[in-house]
Amino acid sequence: MASAWTAEQVGAMAPDAASAAAGRKLGSAAKWQTLGQTERLIWGEIEGSGSKPYQACIDVAGPAFKCSCPSRKFPCKHGLGLAFAHAEAAQAFASDTPPEWVAEWLEKREARAERQAKRDAAEDDKPVDDETRRRRAAAQGKRREQREEKILAGIAELQHWLDDSLRQGLARALDQTQAWDHMRARLVDAQAPGLARWLRRCQEARYLSEDWQGSALRALSGLQLLLDAYPRRASLPEPLAADLEELVGLPHNKERLLAQTGIEDSWRVMGKWIAEEERLQVQRTWLRGEQTRRWALLLDFAAASAVLPITPVEGASIFGELVFYPSAWPLRALIKTQDAPQDVDAASLMAGALGGLDALYAGYAECLTRMPWIERFPATLGQVAPLKQGDEWLLVDGAGKSVPIARQFPLRWELLAIGGGRGLDVFGEWDGEAFFPLTVIADGRVQGMQAAQMELV
């Protein structure tokens, strides 16, 4: 039998909310004419608008989807419906030999993978003499020098542009959307996409709080500090220099990272969120070590037409080895090895991690002293209740202290309904100004807010 996904995991694979909703409507085994499965494959046929039923199949090892419908969305509603149906009633899928159309699709996939593996192996097996190694190293060094020249030129251009733009006043400068978009495009051309992202953050700060002037100035101050620090990074500690390179947009070598010794622990899935940034799907999954008490952030990216990796649901425990990216405040990590996720007591998810607002502020302040460009700081708050106050939403503790909920958080009323006005244990992200809830525990039950969002579609 193929591995069973949860409805939440299937919903996370949808290219948009409309596709998820359409897929759920087809997520009943009774709506499918045929259903089958093996250890690796799921397939089914369903009536469509044509004379022949649509044929949908899924390779769960990918995951990869295939459907005979003309939809340009990927996965389409039929592929999602098939996955939803399997999540709801895997026993309704007959364990059978795949029909010819499924076997043919899998054979083509495996043939492509085999050809690529042979090409990679042939490239790796090519004999390399000392002269070739020297030429490759020289070419690689030349490319690094050229990119560094482009980045430094981009920084200089950005600095001049900021000086000129802000002379006319903050409000007027931020109103010139086209000029900001043009500058971000110039930074991408200068091979500094991280600076382009930060510039967007400065521009969008105007819409994230009533105190937009303060928010914009804080974002611009962080950008200015980055522009001052990057050209001097050789004189800074290596972990902080690594942070600067990642902030600018220089990639890390994952193979080199995974070759390092990692940290073994039972890692609890604390929360996750999927957002769209610069035409990419970005999945953030937060983990916390049960023994080490360390936080870890897994970042996954996928183009709009691709499927993000499926991660375990909130509350699950994964025993594995994580390798952390170099940083003055290491958070981002890669999974080097892992066992199958285990379901554990939901109420214990935040045990030993719960804190109050004072602990949040103290932890964040300590982080800033070591890595002043932290974008998201993981934190748990014990027994806080959501409260609407005018146009602002707050999380209020028993002593009456409060923290604002991020304006871009879309589930404020739903958060209030989950708690019923009572205090909640909440895990989320703090950006220095507002809190973005990701997971709550109410009545001993873990509720991921991403899953709640998908259920409402």
Secondary structure as GFF3:
##gff-version 3
##sequence-region A 1 457
A	DSSP	alpha_helix	7	12	.	.	.	ID=ss1
A	DSSP	alpha_helix	17	25	.	.	.	ID=ss2
A	DSSP	three_ten_helix	29	31	.	.	.	ID=ss3
A	DSSP	beta_strand	34	37	.	.	.	ID=ss4
A	DSSP	beta_strand	41	46	.	.	.	ID=ss5
A	DSSP	beta_strand	54	59	.	.	.	ID=ss6
A	DSSP	beta_strand	64	67	.	.	.	ID=ss7
A	DSSP	alpha_helix	77	88	.	.	.	ID=ss8
A	DSSP	three_ten_helix	90	92	.	.	.	ID=ss9
A	DSSP	beta_strand	94	95	.	.	.	ID=ss10
A	DSSP	alpha_helix	100	125	.	.	.	ID=ss11
A	DSSP	alpha_helix	130	166	.	.	.	ID=ss12
A	DSSP	alpha_helix	170	175	.	.	.	ID=ss13
A	DSSP	alpha_helix	177	189	.	.	.	ID=ss14
A	DSSP	alpha_helix	193	204	.	.	.	ID=ss15
A	DSSP	three_ten_helix	205	207	.	.	.	ID=ss16
A	DSSP	alpha_helix	212	229	.	.	.	ID=ss17
A	DSSP	three_ten_helix	230	235	.	.	.	ID=ss18
A	DSSP	alpha_helix	238	248	.	.	.	ID=ss19
A	DSSP	alpha_helix	254	258	.	.	.	ID=ss20
A	DSSP	beta_strand	263	277	.	.	.	ID=ss21
A	DSSP	beta_strand	280	289	.	.	.	ID=ss22
A	DSSP	beta_strand	295	303	.	.	.	ID=ss23
A	DSSP	beta_strand	317	324	.	.	.	ID=ss24
A	DSSP	beta_strand	333	338	.	.	.	ID=ss25
A	DSSP	three_ten_helix	346	348	.	.	.	ID=ss26
A	DSSP	alpha_helix	357	370	.	.	.	ID=ss27
A	DSSP	beta_strand	377	389	.	.	.	ID=ss28
A	DSSP	beta_strand	392	396	.	.	.	ID=ss29
A	DSSP	beta_strand	402	404	.	.	.	ID=ss30
A	DSSP	alpha_helix	412	419	.	.	.	ID=ss31
A	DSSP	beta_strand	424	430	.	.	.	ID=ss32
A	DSSP	beta_strand	435	442	.	.	.	ID=ss33
A	DSSP	beta_strand	445	448	.	.	.	ID=ss34
A	DSSP	alpha_helix	449	456	.	.	.	ID=ss35
###
